[in-house]
Amino acid sequence: MTRGLHSWMYGRVEMRGRIDTRAGLWPAFWTLGVKGRWPSQGEIDIMEYYRGTLLANAAWGSEKQWVPRWDDAKILIADFKDPNWSTRFHVWRMDWDVDSIRLYVDGRILNTIDLKETFNKDKEGRNPFRQPHYIILNLAVGGSSGGDPSNTKFPAKFEVDYVRVYKQLLNPDLSGPNQPVRTDVSTRLGGGRAGAGQPRGNVGCLDAKTGAGAGQHHQGPPKQVCHVVAACISATMTSFTFTLFAEDRRHNGPPFPVSCSRIGCCYWPFLTKR
């Protein structure tokens, strides 16, 4: 649990692990909001498992205290058509931005939660998914959901290879969730200039067909540190793979969909691994 240590709002959270799917076991990889009481603080179940079923859920406050509203998705382990599924490691992922939460396992989307629909129904009416959340990993036994563990031989394990958090870098002073971080990165990334008609501030732009940069700063010297970069992408592109130089190491990330602002150019808010 990262409560009181670290919390995050927006970005990507992923875990590679192997869960024990025997009777009575109830593993989970989930988050809770830092402010409020359950369920009004918000709950995101990136991975929850019990009774042969994998779940991908979000919960928030209803009109009644302690009673949640749910947006949940369920898939039977048997539906994966893999008799060895439970013996393998899998990757669970959440992609979270101001508009939605998307929950995946092994690249397969399980649930998309529309954050326009997740305002608490109490007097305050806050949206608990527009605040930082902390992370919890646990293995519960039994209970109303876990079921009867009396025929399960112990010990049981929830094995975790890694948990990774990628922060979405957005400038809170700009209007709209899809605006880029506008920062002068030329001193850290070796200069270059933005393409004609693109935002100022040494924001690197990519060619829609070739992916080549109009300037050189998105390629930056590998020995220089850059934690804040924004790239401008033509609206004709749908995705690209980013490369970020940070602390003498190159981080290569997966393709990630771009999003369009109101002025017609698509911006990429870079993610950095923390």
C-alpha positions as a Python dict, from the first residue, in 0.01 Angstrom:
ca = {
    (1, 'M'): (0, 0, 0),
    (2, 'T'): (129, 347, -85),
    (3, 'R'): (-111, 537, 142),
    (4, 'G'): (72, 824, 306),
    (5, 'L'): (377, 761, 87),
    (6, 'H'): (285, 822, -275),
    (7, 'S'): (-30, 904, -468),
    (8, 'W'): (-94, 984, -833),
    (9, 'M'): (-356, 1143, -1056),
    (10, 'Y'): (-370, 1058, -1429),
    (11, 'G'): (-123, 852, -1625),
    (12, 'R'): (-57, 480, -1654),
    (13, 'V'): (-34, 224, -1374),
    (14, 'E'): (58, -135, -1449),
    (15, 'M'): (146, -452, -1263),
    (16, 'R'): (294, -778, -1387),
    (17, 'G'): (199, -1061, -1162),
    (18, 'R'): (66, -1411, -1116),
    (19, 'I'): (-247, -1466, -914),
    (20, 'D'): (-361, -1777, -731),
    (21, 'T'): (-706, -1865, -862),
    (22, 'R'): (-791, -2151, -626),
    (23, 'A'): (-1115, -2159, -428),
    (24, 'G'): (-1158, -1898, -157),
    (25, 'L'): (-877, -1665, -271),
    (26, 'W'): (-941, -1300, -349),
    (27, 'P'): (-637, -1111, -489),
    (28, 'A'): (-668, -746, -590),
    (29, 'F'): (-465, -460, -740),
    (30, 'W'): (-661, -144, -672),
    (31, 'T'): (-662, 224, -574),
    (32, 'L'): (-846, 455, -337),
    (33, 'G'): (-874, 833, -346),
    (34, 'V'): (-677, 1031, -88),
    (35, 'K'): (-975, 1239, 28),
    (36, 'G'): (-1316, 1130, 148),
    (37, 'R'): (-1467, 816, 293),
    (38, 'W'): (-1550, 503, 101),
    (39, 'P'): (-1709, 487, -149),
    (40, 'S'): (-1716, 863, -206),
    (41, 'Q'): (-1334, 874, -218),
    (42, 'G'): (-1347, 657, -531),
    (43, 'E'): (-1221, 304, -584),
    (44, 'I'): (-1056, 163, -897),
    (45, 'D'): (-1013, -214, -921),
    (46, 'I'): (-746, -258, -1186),
    (47, 'M'): (-749, -628, -1104),
    (48, 'E'): (-983, -818, -878),
    (49, 'Y'): (-1039, -1193, -884),
    (50, 'Y'): (-1267, -1438, -706),
    (51, 'R'): (-1477, -1747, -780),
    (52, 'G'): (-1334, -1800, -1129),
    (53, 'T'): (-1402, -1444, -1241),
    (54, 'L'): (-1170, -1154, -1323),
    (55, 'L'): (-1314, -807, -1255),
    (56, 'A'): (-1227, -453, -1368),
    (57, 'N'): (-1430, -197, -1174),
    (58, 'A'): (-1475, 155, -1047),
    (59, 'A'): (-1695, 265, -757),
    (60, 'W'): (-1808, 604, -629),
    (61, 'G'): (-2072, 748, -398),
    (62, 'S'): (-2447, 705, -439),
    (63, 'E'): (-2736, 888, -275),
    (64, 'K'): (-2702, 659, 31),
    (65, 'Q'): (-2405, 666, 264),
    (66, 'W'): (-2175, 361, 236),
    (67, 'V'): (-2360, 240, -74),
    (68, 'P'): (-2150, 259, -394),
    (69, 'R'): (-2242, 307, -755),
    (70, 'W'): (-2046, 65, -974),
    (71, 'D'): (-1918, 52, -1328),
    (72, 'D'): (-1796, -306, -1341),
    (73, 'A'): (-1687, -561, -1597),
    (74, 'K'): (-1650, -935, -1541),
    (75, 'I'): (-1482, -1206, -1745),
    (76, 'L'): (-1457, -1574, -1660),
    (77, 'I'): (-1104, -1712, -1654),
    (78, 'A'): (-1238, -1997, -1870),
    (79, 'D'): (-1319, -1744, -2143),
    (80, 'F'): (-946, -1691, -2207),
    (81, 'K'): (-940, -2045, -2356),
    (82, 'D'): (-605, -2115, -2192),
    (83, 'P'): (-593, -2408, -1950),
    (84, 'N'): (-262, -2277, -1814),
    (85, 'W'): (-377, -1917, -1768),
    (86, 'S'): (-348, -1933, -1390),
    (87, 'T'): (11, -2057, -1402),
    (88, 'R'): (131, -1763, -1611),
    (89, 'F'): (229, -1406, -1531),
    (90, 'H'): (0, -1139, -1676),
    (91, 'V'): (10, -761, -1710),
    (92, 'W'): (-277, -554, -1572),
    (93, 'R'): (-288, -189, -1674),
    (94, 'M'): (-486, 127, -1611),
    (95, 'D'): (-474, 427, -1845),
    (96, 'W'): (-632, 723, -1667),
    (97, 'D'): (-691, 1076, -1794),
    (98, 'V'): (-937, 1354, -1726),
    (99, 'D'): (-1199, 1191, -1951),
    (100, 'S'): (-1186, 820, -1876),
    (101, 'I'): (-1029, 523, -1702),
    (102, 'R'): (-941, 224, -1922),
    (103, 'L'): (-859, -113, -1765),
    (104, 'Y'): (-669, -390, -1945),
    (105, 'V'): (-518, -732, -1900),
    (106, 'D'): (-243, -839, -2141),
    (107, 'G'): (-341, -557, -2376),
    (108, 'R'): (-707, -663, -2387),
    (109, 'I'): (-940, -389, -2273),
    (110, 'L'): (-1185, -502, -2008),
    (111, 'N'): (-1365, -182, -1911),
    (112, 'T'): (-1381, 187, -1999),
    (113, 'I'): (-1521, 419, -1732),
    (114, 'D'): (-1656, 752, -1855),
    (115, 'L'): (-1562, 1012, -1593),
    (116, 'K'): (-1851, 1237, -1691),
    (117, 'E'): (-2070, 980, -1516),
    (118, 'T'): (-1877, 934, -1192),
    (119, 'F'): (-1976, 1231, -978),
    (120, 'N'): (-2080, 1141, -626),
    (121, 'K'): (-2451, 1175, -561),
    (122, 'D'): (-2408, 1332, -218),
    (123, 'K'): (-2439, 1701, -131),
    (124, 'E'): (-2081, 1783, -236),
    (125, 'G'): (-2111, 1614, -577),
    (126, 'R'): (-1733, 1575, -625),
    (127, 'N'): (-1577, 1350, -885),
    (128, 'P'): (-1345, 1119, -687),
    (129, 'F'): (-1147, 1028, -999),
    (130, 'R'): (-1021, 1382, -1036),
    (131, 'Q'): (-804, 1359, -729),
    (132, 'P'): (-487, 1159, -651),
    (133, 'H'): (-520, 791, -561),
    (134, 'Y'): (-291, 557, -374),
    (135, 'I'): (-225, 192, -467),
    (136, 'I'): (-309, -126, -277),
    (137, 'L'): (-211, -486, -353),
    (138, 'N'): (-355, -756, -131),
    (139, 'L'): (-460, -1119, -113),
    (140, 'A'): (-774, -1175, 92),
    (141, 'V'): (-910, -1515, 191),
    (142, 'G'): (-1275, -1614, 213),
    (143, 'G'): (-1546, -1363, 283),
    (144, 'S'): (-1870, -1305, 98),
    (145, 'S'): (-1690, -1262, -235),
    (146, 'G'): (-1384, -1483, -194),
    (147, 'G'): (-1585, -1792, -112),
    (148, 'D'): (-1504, -2104, 88),
    (149, 'P'): (-1128, -2176, 114),
    (150, 'S'): (-1161, -2492, 325),
    (151, 'N'): (-1047, -2722, 42),
    (152, 'T'): (-755, -2502, -61),
    (153, 'K'): (-409, -2603, 53),
    (154, 'F'): (-203, -2318, 199),
    (155, 'P'): (17, -2119, 171),
    (156, 'A'): (-123, -1920, -119),
    (157, 'K'): (70, -1660, -316),
    (158, 'F'): (4, -1339, -507),
    (159, 'E'): (334, -1299, -693),
    (160, 'V'): (429, -954, -823),
    (161, 'D'): (710, -900, -1072),
    (162, 'Y'): (672, -520, -1079),
    (163, 'V'): (438, -227, -1033),
    (164, 'R'): (507, 75, -1255),
    (165, 'V'): (354, 421, -1250),
    (166, 'Y'): (384, 661, -1543),
    (167, 'K'): (280, 1018, -1483),
    (168, 'Q'): (100, 1217, -1751),
    (169, 'L'): (266, 1557, -1765),
    (170, 'L'): (9, 1828, -1829),
    (171, 'N'): (29, 2198, -1761),
    (172, 'P'): (-251, 2285, -1515),
    (173, 'D'): (-238, 2651, -1618),
    (174, 'L'): (-356, 2578, -1974),
    (175, 'S'): (-722, 2531, -2057),
    (176, 'G'): (-840, 2190, -2170),
    (177, 'P'): (-706, 1844, -2079),
    (178, 'N'): (-531, 1785, -2410),
    (179, 'Q'): (-299, 2084, -2410),
    (180, 'P'): (74, 2008, -2414),
    (181, 'V'): (323, 2101, -2150),
    (182, 'R'): (469, 2419, -2296),
    (183, 'T'): (820, 2452, -2168),
    (184, 'D'): (1147, 2574, -2312),
    (185, 'V'): (1349, 2253, -2327),
    (186, 'S'): (1616, 2382, -2565),
    (187, 'T'): (1880, 2418, -2294),
    (188, 'R'): (1833, 2057, -2190),
    (189, 'L'): (1775, 1901, -2528),
    (190, 'G'): (2019, 2077, -2753),
    (191, 'G'): (1800, 2336, -2921),
    (192, 'G'): (1593, 2303, -3235),
    (193, 'R'): (1278, 2491, -3327),
    (194, 'A'): (914, 2406, -3365),
    (195, 'G'): (760, 2369, -3707),
    (196, 'A'): (586, 2661, -3873),
    (197, 'G'): (252, 2742, -3718),
    (198, 'Q'): (314, 2522, -3414),
    (199, 'P'): (320, 2630, -3049),
    (200, 'R'): (621, 2830, -2938),
    (201, 'G'): (848, 2734, -2651),
    (202, 'N'): (1067, 2481, -2834),
    (203, 'V'): (799, 2215, -2851),
    (204, 'G'): (916, 1942, -3088),
    (205, 'C'): (693, 1848, -3381),
    (206, 'L'): (680, 1528, -3582),
    (207, 'D'): (616, 1485, -3952),
    (208, 'A'): (283, 1313, -4012),
    (209, 'K'): (418, 1070, -4271),
    (210, 'T'): (775, 994, -4167),
    (211, 'G'): (770, 1069, -3795),
    (212, 'A'): (1081, 1283, -3840),
    (213, 'G'): (1112, 1590, -3622),
    (214, 'A'): (1098, 1947, -3746),
    (215, 'G'): (1364, 2019, -3481),
    (216, 'Q'): (1618, 1802, -3307),
    (217, 'H'): (1519, 1851, -2947),
    (218, 'H'): (1292, 1548, -2919),
    (219, 'Q'): (1604, 1343, -2999),
    (220, 'G'): (1818, 1513, -2727),
    (221, 'P'): (2167, 1418, -2615),
    (222, 'P'): (2146, 1098, -2410),
    (223, 'K'): (2358, 1245, -2129),
    (224, 'Q'): (2121, 1532, -2064),
    (225, 'V'): (1813, 1509, -1847),
    (226, 'C'): (1467, 1583, -1973),
    (227, 'H'): (1160, 1515, -1764),
    (228, 'V'): (916, 1749, -1942),
    (229, 'V'): (867, 1723, -2317),
    (230, 'A'): (570, 1778, -2544),
    (231, 'A'): (550, 1683, -2909),
    (232, 'C'): (305, 1805, -3168),
    (233, 'I'): (162, 1542, -3401),
    (234, 'S'): (-45, 1581, -3712),
    (235, 'A'): (-411, 1489, -3673),
    (236, 'T'): (-357, 1228, -3944),
    (237, 'M'): (-146, 1016, -3710),
    (238, 'T'): (-307, 778, -3465),
    (239, 'S'): (-12, 665, -3252),
    (240, 'F'): (364, 656, -3225),
    (241, 'T'): (629, 519, -2995),
    (242, 'F'): (795, 774, -2773),
    (243, 'T'): (1157, 783, -2668),
    (244, 'L'): (1252, 986, -2363),
    (245, 'F'): (1605, 1056, -2245),
    (246, 'A'): (1627, 1078, -1869),
    (247, 'E'): (1915, 1031, -1628),
    (248, 'D'): (2149, 892, -1896),
    (249, 'R'): (1901, 620, -1985),
    (250, 'R'): (1665, 594, -2279),
    (251, 'H'): (1311, 488, -2190),
    (252, 'N'): (1113, 340, -2476),
    (253, 'G'): (742, 326, -2418),
    (254, 'P'): (454, 155, -2596),
    (255, 'P'): (239, 322, -2861),
    (256, 'F'): (-26, 537, -2701),
    (257, 'P'): (-316, 717, -2872),
    (258, 'V'): (-281, 1088, -2931),
    (259, 'S'): (-556, 1332, -2844),
    (260, 'C'): (-667, 1642, -3030),
    (261, 'S'): (-706, 1990, -2891),
    (262, 'R'): (-963, 2246, -3000),
    (263, 'I'): (-719, 2411, -3242),
    (264, 'G'): (-690, 2104, -3460),
    (265, 'C'): (-337, 1983, -3387),
    (266, 'C'): (-285, 1664, -3194),
    (267, 'Y'): (-61, 1684, -2891),
    (268, 'W'): (127, 1412, -2711),
    (269, 'P'): (164, 1462, -2335),
    (270, 'F'): (473, 1253, -2264),
    (271, 'L'): (468, 997, -1987),
    (272, 'T'): (768, 958, -1762),
    (273, 'K'): (850, 654, -1554),
    (274, 'R'): (883, 744, -1187),
}
